[in-house]
């Protein structure tokens, strides 16, 4: 797997996923594999703040999140897609991010390395129904903080206002093309980092 592509939307085949489909096509056109994940299909409990991970670097909750930890360690890139709910990430996406506290603990408390790749590439795609100037402020800060903890470089973003009805994004082929280009650029960046690491070693 090269790039993990995650949908935080609770709506299957909604605007977020339609946008991510074109992003995946962009990755494919760059000859980079992408793995699509719909978080809504997984059982992910909220963080309990038990602080066990501060000692062990591992989460004690035995749910589907345990299967994501190895993927986050090995992926060469990460793309997050999300609608905006109350100026932030929907509950399942936020739970996913909060459950990455073990990575924070290993990085800042235990001082252990978690990730196989030194330079990894990330992007954020998001849509919101309103046109407030501050619509994406909270979500972007959350994603940037998350990426920093898991050693992902926040390289690309596509933030779209005024899209609310299911399937409405299909009326905007120019936006879908922007998503395709974003995926392609991330794919190209991932390949470049891979080549740089091979040349280094």
ChimeraX attribute file (.defattr): number of C-alpha atoms within 10 A of each C-alpha:
attribute: neighborCount
match mode: 1-to-1
recipient: residues
	/A:1	12
	/A:2	17
	/A:3	27
	/A:4	21
	/A:5	23
	/A:6	20
	/A:7	25
	/A:8	25
	/A:9	25
	/A:10	18
	/A:11	14
	/A:12	14
	/A:13	15
	/A:14	17
	/A:15	25
	/A:16	25
	/A:17	23
	/A:18	18
	/A:19	26
	/A:20	26
	/A:21	19
	/A:22	21
	/A:23	29
	/A:24	27
	/A:25	19
	/A:26	25
	/A:27	25
	/A:28	16
	/A:29	17
	/A:30	19
	/A:31	13
	/A:32	20
	/A:33	16
	/A:34	23
	/A:35	14
	/A:36	16
	/A:37	15
	/A:38	18
	/A:39	19
	/A:40	16
	/A:41	11
	/A:42	12
	/A:43	13
	/A:44	19
	/A:45	16
	/A:46	15
	/A:47	18
	/A:48	12
	/A:49	12
	/A:50	9
	/A:51	16
	/A:52	14
	/A:53	20
	/A:54	19
	/A:55	12
	/A:56	13
	/A:57	21
	/A:58	18
	/A:59	23
	/A:60	15
	/A:61	14
	/A:62	11
	/A:63	13
	/A:64	15
	/A:65	19
	/A:66	15
	/A:67	10
	/A:68	12
	/A:69	17
	/A:70	12
	/A:71	14
	/A:72	21
	/A:73	16
	/A:74	17
	/A:75	20
	/A:76	25
	/A:77	25
	/A:78	23
	/A:79	27
	/A:80	20
	/A:81	26
	/A:82	26
	/A:83	29
	/A:84	21
	/A:85	15
	/A:86	11
	/A:87	16
	/A:88	20
	/A:89	24
	/A:90	17
	/A:91	15
	/A:92	21
	/A:93	23
	/A:94	17
	/A:95	18
	/A:96	20
	/A:97	18
	/A:98	16
	/A:99	22
	/A:100	21
	/A:101	22
	/A:102	25
	/A:103	27
	/A:104	20
	/A:105	21
	/A:106	20
	/A:107	17
	/A:108	13
	/A:109	14
	/A:110	16
	/A:111	11
	/A:112	12
	/A:113	11
	/A:114	19
	/A:115	19
	/A:116	12
	/A:117	16
	/A:118	10
	/A:119	16
	/A:120	25
	/A:121	22
	/A:122	26
	/A:123	24
	/A:124	22
	/A:125	22
	/A:126	25
	/A:127	23
	/A:128	23
	/A:129	15
	/A:130	14
	/A:131	12
	/A:132	11
	/A:133	8
	/A:134	8
	/A:135	21
	/A:136	22
	/A:137	11
	/A:138	14
	/A:139	22
	/A:140	19
	/A:141	12
	/A:142	15
	/A:143	19
	/A:144	17
	/A:145	15
	/A:146	19
	/A:147	19
	/A:148	12
	/A:149	18
	/A:150	18
	/A:151	22
	/A:152	25
	/A:153	16
	/A:154	20
	/A:155	15
	/A:156	15
	/A:157	17
	/A:158	15
	/A:159	16
	/A:160	18
	/A:161	16
	/A:162	13
	/A:163	18
	/A:164	16
	/A:165	10
	/A:166	14
	/A:167	14
	/A:168	13
	/A:169	21
	/A:170	13
	/A:171	10
	/A:172	10
	/A:173	10
	/A:174	11
	/A:175	17
	/A:176	19
	/A:177	15
	/A:178	16
	/A:179	24
	/A:180	22
	/A:181	20
	/A:182	25
	/A:183	31
	/A:184	23
	/A:185	20
	/A:186	26
	/A:187	27
	/A:188	18
	/A:189	18
	/A:190	23
	/A:191	17
	/A:192	12
	/A:193	17
	/A:194	16
	/A:195	11
	/A:196	12
	/A:197	13
	/A:198	9
	/A:199	8
	/A:200	7
	/A:201	5
